[in-house]
Amino acid sequence: MKTIKTPIIPLEQTFVKVKDQPHELDYKAICVFSVLGFFLDTDTYWKDRMVLPPASINKIDDVGYLISSEPWFEWYYKPKTTNLDKVTSEFSDLFEKIIGEQCINKKIILPISGGLDSRTQAVALYKLGVQVNSYSYSFEDGYDEASISRKIADYCGFSFKGYTIKKEYLWSKIEELANINKCYSEFTHPRQMAVIDDIEKLGDVFSLGHMGDLMFDSYDIQKSLGEKELLIELKKKIVKRGRIELALLLWENWGINGDFQEYLDNRLLILLKKIKIDNCSAKLRAFKSMYYVPRSTSVNLLTFSRNKEIYLPYYDNRMCKFICEIPEYLLNDRQIQIEYIKKTNPNVAKVVWQDAKPFNLFNYKLAKTPLRLPHRIINKFRRELNKILGVNYTQRNWEIQFLGKENDYKLKKHLFSKELLSFVPVDTVEKITELFKNNNKVIYSDPISTLLTLSIFFKRYSQKYII
């Protein structure tokens, strides 16, 4: 027998066997995956396999069956009396301590975006004097995200490389991605896979800022909501419109008894009730930290760790406990990270914040006033002009993977493969592809991505790739 203790935020899924269950596909779990984009709780593709829950101590027998599982940490909300200056100072001490432990004496590979999480890391690494090689990437025919990232790198004295994510890259990488994530995440999200061979050469380890935006922001909802109202807010955060149609079709295709939406609601409510937090914003943060991050974010991050170690300061157990004691009003609008950057490296704070363009961290509140109107008008004019000129301005992952003649050919080859059609009727695939093509590409790109993932899974399942 062995004991496995999982961290508060697991980076890897640990699979174990479940007694007294047949080795059969769990179609209910797959329907939930199709509507959420991640497997819920401890679900897998199989009835007799599960993933160990976060923050748990688990006893496993010699054959690999789970004997028992008990939590060693539960998310809580006990806000202390404090103020922005004090909590920013405490964050600074903890954040820099964690990064120092992870990164000192190593050559760091740092992706920098136009947002806040990587910018916060950049100024901490700069302050600690760590050797950093940074990079960013932009979509082919898309917004030049590297223009912001390069300025941040320059103010921190980091070397910098800008990469372009080319259209149609996915099809040469999809089998390798399936080897890495075992089809537990959709293939449209980890765009870093397009350039991973090059960026791995930049240093010894990756330092990644994932989960910072979840921790250091607050949801704009009431402190106290009823059970049904909170469920509605949760579904707004994790369910996308186009996905529900696919899930309902699959539920019907596979002849599952009962109502799918009722089944999903009941499962989500049970998980919400387990979180003993009254403040609704803190409760939703805990939910996403327990169920979304380990089963979606972490799975996507596996592409970084194929040959290199990855460090995630926001995943650290100490950071998780720290956030449980911060009043929600101090988390609104990313205040703590913004104050930290302004105090640690004012030049970096003066660089445009992508979410508040054309403003920076000193004047970003102006983005909520009419002063941002000229910027929006100019952007809209550019978009309309591009349409007239026939220029496709790429903004999203799926656009470089699903749009265009070659992408369309490769996508249909997977979606109408005999392996997928052995499990999903052709009428269902045709309906979703038709909705994507002629109705709303933004909404229906998600179920298309799910069907693509399932097509690869069923192909590998039929060929006995996955046990």
PLY file of the C-alpha trace (Angstrom):
ply
format ascii 1.0
element vertex 467
property float x
property float y
property float z
element edge 466
property int vertex1
property int vertex2
end_header
0.00 0.00 0.00
1.17 3.55 -0.68
0.00 6.99 0.38
-0.29 9.91 -2.04
-0.76 13.46 -0.78
-1.95 15.82 -3.50
-1.23 19.58 -3.39
-3.95 22.20 -3.04
-3.59 22.91 -6.78
-2.30 19.77 -8.51
-0.24 20.27 -11.63
-0.66 16.67 -12.76
-3.63 14.31 -12.68
-3.01 11.16 -10.66
-5.14 8.29 -11.95
-6.22 5.38 -9.77
-8.56 2.43 -10.18
-12.06 2.31 -8.69
-13.32 -0.96 -7.23
-16.55 -2.64 -8.29
-16.88 -0.66 -11.50
-16.68 -2.04 -15.05
-13.99 -0.89 -17.45
-16.47 0.97 -19.64
-16.70 4.44 -21.06
-18.47 6.85 -18.73
-20.82 8.56 -21.15
-22.31 10.83 -18.47
-18.83 12.13 -17.62
-18.08 12.69 -21.31
-21.30 14.70 -21.71
-20.25 16.90 -18.80
-16.81 17.27 -20.38
-18.47 18.35 -23.62
-20.35 21.17 -21.88
-17.57 22.35 -19.56
-14.42 21.65 -21.56
-12.96 19.78 -18.58
-13.83 16.66 -16.58
-15.70 17.46 -13.40
-14.47 16.52 -9.94
-12.66 13.15 -10.16
-14.29 12.01 -13.43
-12.37 10.41 -16.29
-13.37 8.81 -19.56
-13.82 5.56 -17.64
-16.17 4.26 -14.97
-13.40 2.35 -13.21
-10.80 5.14 -13.25
-10.72 8.37 -11.28
-8.36 11.25 -10.62
-7.26 11.89 -7.05
-8.88 15.05 -5.67
-6.82 18.14 -4.77
-5.56 18.66 -1.23
-6.19 15.05 -0.23
-4.36 12.17 1.44
-5.06 8.96 -0.44
-4.28 5.35 0.34
-3.74 3.13 -2.72
-3.36 -0.65 -2.64
-0.62 -2.55 -4.46
-2.83 -3.14 -7.51
-3.64 0.57 -7.89
-7.13 0.67 -6.36
-8.14 3.58 -4.16
-8.75 2.49 -0.57
-9.49 5.82 1.08
-9.27 9.57 0.46
-9.41 12.33 3.06
-8.92 16.10 2.64
-5.96 17.74 4.40
-6.95 21.29 3.39
-10.30 22.94 2.72
-10.73 26.37 1.16
-11.97 28.99 3.61
-12.64 32.72 3.82
-11.48 34.45 6.99
-10.65 38.03 5.99
-8.34 39.85 8.33
-8.36 43.54 9.14
-5.89 45.14 6.78
-5.47 47.74 4.05
-4.10 47.85 0.50
-0.60 49.01 1.47
-0.21 46.34 4.13
-1.58 43.46 2.07
0.53 44.51 -0.94
3.62 44.41 1.27
2.67 40.94 2.52
2.06 39.77 -1.03
5.43 41.17 -2.07
7.24 39.26 0.68
5.48 35.96 -0.04
5.55 36.20 -3.83
9.24 37.04 -3.95
10.06 34.33 -1.42
8.30 31.70 -3.53
9.87 32.89 -6.78
13.28 33.11 -5.10
13.03 29.50 -3.92
11.94 28.35 -7.36
14.20 30.37 -9.61
17.50 31.39 -7.98
20.55 29.96 -9.79
18.43 28.90 -12.76
18.04 30.39 -16.23
14.35 31.21 -16.41
12.11 31.04 -19.48
9.37 33.62 -18.98
6.39 34.09 -21.30
5.20 37.70 -21.13
1.76 38.82 -22.25
0.00 42.16 -22.21
-1.82 41.22 -19.00
-0.90 41.39 -15.32
0.19 37.94 -14.16
3.37 37.62 -16.21
4.09 41.33 -15.65
3.93 40.72 -11.90
6.39 37.85 -12.29
8.66 39.93 -14.48
9.11 42.69 -11.91
9.70 40.13 -9.12
12.35 38.31 -11.16
13.93 41.66 -12.04
14.03 42.69 -8.38
15.59 39.35 -7.39
18.25 39.62 -10.09
17.32 36.30 -11.74
18.63 35.54 -15.25
15.63 35.59 -17.56
15.06 34.94 -21.24
11.57 36.09 -22.12
9.30 35.69 -25.09
5.83 36.35 -26.40
3.80 35.28 -29.36
1.24 36.83 -31.66
-1.14 35.27 -34.13
-0.36 35.44 -37.82
-2.44 38.38 -39.13
-3.33 39.26 -35.54
-2.72 41.88 -32.88
0.96 42.40 -32.16
0.90 41.29 -28.53
4.70 41.19 -28.53
4.81 45.00 -28.77
3.68 45.29 -25.14
5.70 42.30 -23.95
8.92 43.61 -25.49
8.63 46.91 -23.59
8.13 45.05 -20.31
11.18 42.89 -21.02
13.26 45.95 -21.92
12.41 47.70 -18.64
13.43 44.55 -16.76
16.63 44.01 -18.73
15.53 40.61 -20.06
16.41 39.20 -23.46
13.28 38.87 -25.57
12.07 36.90 -28.58
8.79 37.37 -30.41
7.16 34.41 -32.14
4.33 34.20 -34.65
1.77 31.42 -34.27
1.18 30.31 -37.83
-2.12 29.21 -39.23
-2.71 25.46 -39.59
0.06 24.53 -37.12
-2.31 22.31 -35.12
-2.48 19.39 -37.53
1.23 18.60 -37.36
1.11 18.75 -33.54
-2.20 17.14 -32.67
-0.94 13.59 -32.12
1.89 14.81 -29.89
-0.60 16.92 -27.96
-2.79 13.85 -27.48
0.22 11.95 -26.13
0.81 14.76 -23.64
-2.70 15.52 -22.39
-4.36 12.14 -23.10
-7.33 14.07 -24.55
-8.25 15.51 -21.15
-8.07 18.99 -22.63
-9.08 20.43 -25.96
-6.30 21.03 -28.48
-7.23 24.60 -29.40
-5.95 26.17 -26.17
-2.21 25.41 -25.81
-0.97 27.61 -28.66
2.54 27.43 -27.18
2.77 24.00 -28.80
3.34 25.73 -32.13
6.73 27.06 -31.00
7.60 24.82 -28.04
10.69 23.36 -29.72
12.21 26.84 -29.94
11.17 28.30 -26.60
12.45 25.26 -24.68
15.95 26.28 -25.78
15.74 29.64 -24.00
16.59 28.39 -20.50
16.46 25.75 -17.80
12.90 26.06 -16.44
9.63 27.82 -17.18
8.15 30.27 -14.71
4.43 30.61 -15.42
1.83 32.99 -14.01
-1.27 30.85 -14.42
-4.01 31.24 -11.81
-2.94 34.76 -10.81
-6.02 36.30 -12.41
-8.31 33.87 -10.58
-6.72 34.47 -7.19
-6.21 38.21 -7.30
-9.54 39.41 -8.55
-13.07 39.34 -7.18
-16.33 38.45 -8.91
-18.83 41.25 -9.30
-21.66 39.49 -7.49
-23.51 39.91 -4.21
-21.81 38.63 -1.06
-24.80 36.43 -0.29
-26.90 34.59 -2.84
-29.40 31.77 -2.69
-28.43 28.30 -3.85
-30.06 28.61 -7.26
-28.79 32.14 -7.84
-25.23 31.06 -7.04
-25.57 28.10 -9.40
-26.59 30.51 -12.17
-23.50 32.64 -11.50
-21.25 29.58 -11.53
-22.65 28.36 -14.84
-22.02 31.80 -16.35
-18.35 31.28 -15.50
-17.88 27.71 -16.73
-20.60 26.90 -19.31
-20.51 28.39 -22.81
-23.66 28.61 -24.89
-22.75 26.47 -27.87
-21.56 23.62 -25.69
-24.93 22.89 -24.16
-26.38 21.96 -27.55
-23.64 19.39 -28.14
-24.04 17.91 -24.65
-27.80 17.55 -25.09
-27.31 15.83 -28.45
-24.73 13.41 -27.03
-26.93 12.64 -24.01
-29.77 11.76 -26.39
-27.48 9.90 -28.85
-26.18 7.66 -26.09
-29.62 6.95 -24.64
-28.82 8.16 -21.15
-31.83 8.25 -18.83
-32.95 11.47 -17.20
-32.51 15.13 -18.05
-28.94 16.27 -18.75
-29.32 19.82 -17.44
-30.87 18.53 -14.22
-28.02 16.03 -13.86
-25.41 18.75 -14.40
-27.11 21.18 -11.99
-27.34 18.55 -9.27
-23.66 17.67 -9.57
-22.59 21.31 -9.47
-24.82 22.00 -6.48
-23.37 19.07 -4.55
-19.85 20.35 -5.15
-20.82 23.91 -4.20
-22.38 22.70 -0.93
-19.11 21.02 0.05
-17.37 24.41 0.09
-18.01 25.88 3.54
-17.70 29.54 2.57
-20.51 32.10 2.93
-19.07 34.87 0.75
-20.21 34.02 -2.78
-17.22 35.50 -4.62
-14.77 33.61 -2.41
-16.89 30.47 -2.81
-16.74 30.66 -6.62
-12.99 31.22 -6.48
-12.65 28.11 -4.33
-14.81 26.11 -6.74
-12.73 27.07 -9.77
-9.50 26.43 -7.83
-10.67 22.95 -6.85
-12.34 21.80 -10.05
-11.50 24.00 -13.02
-7.80 24.75 -12.54
-6.56 21.17 -11.89
-8.68 19.62 -14.65
-8.31 22.31 -17.32
-5.49 24.80 -16.71
-3.06 22.22 -15.37
-3.74 19.80 -18.21
-2.96 22.53 -20.75
0.29 23.33 -18.95
1.62 19.83 -19.58
2.85 21.03 -22.97
5.42 23.19 -21.17
6.64 20.31 -19.00
7.34 17.75 -21.71
11.11 18.41 -21.44
11.47 21.17 -18.84
10.44 21.76 -15.26
7.75 24.37 -14.75
7.31 26.59 -11.71
4.02 28.25 -10.86
4.20 30.70 -7.94
0.42 31.08 -7.75
0.01 27.31 -7.39
2.10 27.29 -4.22
0.21 26.04 -1.14
1.27 29.15 0.78
-0.27 31.42 -1.83
-3.53 29.48 -1.66
-3.70 29.96 2.10
-2.71 33.63 1.79
-5.62 34.41 -0.53
-8.14 32.89 1.91
-7.50 35.75 4.36
-7.68 38.73 1.98
-10.92 40.77 2.08
-12.75 40.61 -1.22
-12.89 44.39 -1.57
-9.09 44.45 -1.76
-9.14 41.94 -4.59
-11.47 43.98 -6.79
-9.92 45.15 -10.08
-6.59 43.40 -9.47
-5.55 46.08 -6.96
-2.83 44.11 -5.18
-0.92 43.10 -8.30
-1.24 46.60 -9.74
0.09 48.24 -6.56
2.95 45.74 -6.40
4.03 46.48 -9.98
3.75 50.25 -9.51
5.90 50.16 -6.39
8.45 47.61 -7.62
9.05 48.86 -11.17
7.16 52.06 -12.12
8.47 51.92 -15.69
6.81 48.55 -16.22
3.60 49.96 -14.73
3.66 52.71 -17.37
3.48 50.15 -20.20
0.00 49.81 -21.71
-2.23 47.27 -19.98
-3.86 45.19 -22.71
-7.20 44.96 -20.89
-7.38 48.75 -20.55
-5.81 49.94 -23.82
-4.62 52.61 -24.36
-4.14 53.17 -20.62
-1.56 51.80 -18.18
-1.48 50.81 -14.50
-1.32 54.42 -13.32
-4.38 55.60 -15.24
-6.28 52.39 -16.10
-9.43 53.60 -14.33
-9.90 56.04 -17.20
-10.73 53.03 -19.35
-14.18 53.06 -17.75
-14.84 56.65 -18.85
-15.67 58.27 -22.22
-11.94 58.90 -22.65
-11.62 55.38 -24.05
-14.19 56.07 -26.73
-11.71 57.40 -29.37
-9.63 54.22 -29.00
-12.70 52.05 -29.53
-13.80 54.09 -32.55
-10.37 53.75 -34.15
-10.30 50.00 -33.51
-13.77 49.56 -34.95
-12.77 51.57 -38.03
-9.73 49.33 -38.52
-11.87 46.20 -38.23
-14.40 47.49 -40.75
-11.65 48.55 -43.13
-10.08 45.09 -42.86
-13.43 43.55 -43.78
-13.68 45.75 -46.86
-10.12 44.85 -47.84
-10.78 41.17 -47.19
-8.22 40.99 -44.41
-8.98 38.47 -41.64
-7.78 39.91 -38.34
-6.99 36.94 -36.12
-7.84 37.33 -32.42
-8.58 33.82 -31.10
-6.94 30.40 -31.03
-9.67 28.66 -33.00
-9.38 31.14 -35.88
-5.90 29.94 -36.83
-6.93 26.31 -36.41
-10.40 26.09 -37.94
-10.67 28.85 -40.57
-9.37 28.66 -44.11
-9.40 26.01 -46.83
-6.61 23.78 -45.47
-7.91 23.96 -41.88
-11.41 23.12 -43.07
-10.15 20.05 -44.92
-8.12 18.74 -41.97
-10.88 19.48 -39.47
-13.52 17.63 -41.47
-11.17 14.70 -41.89
-11.11 14.31 -38.10
-14.76 15.16 -37.42
-16.06 12.71 -40.00
-13.60 9.95 -39.18
-14.96 6.44 -38.79
-13.70 6.36 -35.19
-15.76 9.38 -34.10
-18.79 8.34 -36.13
-18.72 4.94 -34.38
-19.73 6.78 -31.20
-21.35 10.02 -32.38
-24.01 9.91 -35.10
-23.18 11.74 -38.30
-26.34 13.87 -37.88
-24.94 15.32 -34.67
-21.56 16.12 -36.23
-23.26 17.67 -39.27
-25.53 19.81 -37.09
-22.68 21.23 -35.01
-20.46 21.86 -38.05
-23.36 23.56 -39.84
-24.01 25.81 -36.83
-20.33 26.71 -36.75
-20.21 27.44 -40.47
-23.44 29.38 -40.93
-24.70 30.51 -37.53
-22.11 31.87 -35.09
-18.46 30.82 -35.30
-17.56 32.37 -31.94
-20.21 30.40 -30.05
-19.89 27.12 -31.93
-16.09 26.98 -32.08
-16.25 25.44 -28.59
-18.35 22.37 -29.47
-16.30 21.97 -32.65
-13.19 21.87 -30.48
-14.83 19.28 -28.22
-15.75 17.05 -31.16
-12.18 17.29 -32.43
-10.89 16.18 -29.04
-13.34 13.29 -28.90
-12.38 12.23 -32.42
-8.76 11.85 -31.36
-9.76 10.09 -28.14
-11.99 7.56 -29.88
-9.31 6.93 -32.49
-6.78 6.16 -29.79
-9.34 4.19 -27.78
-10.15 2.01 -30.79
-6.42 1.42 -31.31
-5.89 0.66 -27.59
-3.64 3.72 -27.05
-5.34 4.64 -23.79
-5.84 2.11 -21.01
0 1
1 2
2 3
3 4
4 5
5 6
6 7
7 8
8 9
9 10
10 11
11 12
12 13
13 14
14 15
15 16
16 17
17 18
18 19
19 20
20 21
21 22
22 23
23 24
24 25
25 26
26 27
27 28
28 29
29 30
30 31
31 32
32 33
33 34
34 35
35 36
36 37
37 38
38 39
39 40
40 41
41 42
42 43
43 44
44 45
45 46
46 47
47 48
48 49
49 50
50 51
51 52
52 53
53 54
54 55
55 56
56 57
57 58
58 59
59 60
60 61
61 62
62 63
63 64
64 65
65 66
66 67
67 68
68 69
69 70
70 71
71 72
72 73
73 74
74 75
75 76
76 77
77 78
78 79
79 80
80 81
81 82
82 83
83 84
84 85
85 86
86 87
87 88
88 89
89 90
90 91
91 92
92 93
93 94
94 95
95 96
96 97
97 98
98 99
99 100
100 101
101 102
102 103
103 104
104 105
105 106
106 107
107 108
108 109
109 110
110 111
111 112
112 113
113 114
114 115
115 116
116 117
117 118
118 119
119 120
120 121
121 122
122 123
123 124
124 125
125 126
126 127
127 128
128 129
129 130
130 131
131 132
132 133
133 134
134 135
135 136
136 137
137 138
138 139
139 140
140 141
141 142
142 143
143 144
144 145
145 146
146 147
147 148
148 149
149 150
150 151
151 152
152 153
153 154
154 155
155 156
156 157
157 158
158 159
159 160
160 161
161 162
162 163
163 164
164 165
165 166
166 167
167 168
168 169
169 170
170 171
171 172
172 173
173 174
174 175
175 176
176 177
177 178
178 179
179 180
180 181
181 182
182 183
183 184
184 185
185 186
186 187
187 188
188 189
189 190
190 191
191 192
192 193
193 194
194 195
195 196
196 197
197 198
198 199
199 200
200 201
201 202
202 203
203 204
204 205
205 206
206 207
207 208
208 209
209 210
210 211
211 212
212 213
213 214
214 215
215 216
216 217
217 218
218 219
219 220
220 221
221 222
222 223
223 224
224 225
225 226
226 227
227 228
228 229
229 230
230 231
231 232
232 233
233 234
234 235
235 236
236 237
237 238
238 239
239 240
240 241
241 242
242 243
243 244
244 245
245 246
246 247
247 248
248 249
249 250
250 251
251 252
252 253
253 254
254 255
255 256
256 257
257 258
258 259
259 260
260 261
261 262
262 263
263 264
264 265
265 266
266 267
267 268
268 269
269 270
270 271
271 272
272 273
273 274
274 275
275 276
276 277
277 278
278 279
279 280
280 281
281 282
282 283
283 284
284 285
285 286
286 287
287 288
288 289
289 290
290 291
291 292
292 293
293 294
294 295
295 296
296 297
297 298
298 299
299 300
300 301
301 302
302 303
303 304
304 305
305 306
306 307
307 308
308 309
309 310
310 311
311 312
312 313
313 314
314 315
315 316
316 317
317 318
318 319
319 320
320 321
321 322
322 323
323 324
324 325
325 326
326 327
327 328
328 329
329 330
330 331
331 332
332 333
333 334
334 335
335 336
336 337
337 338
338 339
339 340
340 341
341 342
342 343
343 344
344 345
345 346
346 347
347 348
348 349
349 350
350 351
351 352
352 353
353 354
354 355
355 356
356 357
357 358
358 359
359 360
360 361
361 362
362 363
363 364
364 365
365 366
366 367
367 368
368 369
369 370
370 371
371 372
372 373
373 374
374 375
375 376
376 377
377 378
378 379
379 380
380 381
381 382
382 383
383 384
384 385
385 386
386 387
387 388
388 389
389 390
390 391
391 392
392 393
393 394
394 395
395 396
396 397
397 398
398 399
399 400
400 401
401 402
402 403
403 404
404 405
405 406
406 407
407 408
408 409
409 410
410 411
411 412
412 413
413 414
414 415
415 416
416 417
417 418
418 419
419 420
420 421
421 422
422 423
423 424
424 425
425 426
426 427
427 428
428 429
429 430
430 431
431 432
432 433
433 434
434 435
435 436
436 437
437 438
438 439
439 440
440 441
441 442
442 443
443 444
444 445
445 446
446 447
447 448
448 449
449 450
450 451
451 452
452 453
453 454
454 455
455 456
456 457
457 458
458 459
459 460
460 461
461 462
462 463
463 464
464 465
465 466
